[in-house]
Amino acid sequence: MTNTVSEVVVKARMPLRLRTGAEAVFSKLGITSSAAVRIFYAETIRFGQLPFLTEVPRTATARALSEAIEGTSVTRRFDRAETAFAEPTAKVKKNAERNRAGKKAGKRKTT
């Protein structure tokens, strides 16, 4: 008896870091890369689109995603959330103070 189901080989190029990261997740799930690709294809057919939410990202978002995937992004790690938010908050306050000072200076010049 012959197998009537024909199979094909699918090849994809990707950064090594992406592959090894995904394979670590697949291992935790107890599936192979081939099984994950088959699931992806099956769900794509089932939904008639990619099986997850997709939107066309803005240029800055697309660049950040590419950098993250390629491992070229520059990121900072913080020990606490408060530390992460302190720097942007300080910049916002400084800019607000500059704006207020500029408006006051502008009022003095016009009167």
JOSUL-V482317 format. One line per field, one symbol per residue. burial: # if it has 24 or more other ideal C-beta (glycine too) atoms within 12 Angstrom, else .. Layout:
burial->???
This chain:
burial->................................#..#...........................................................................
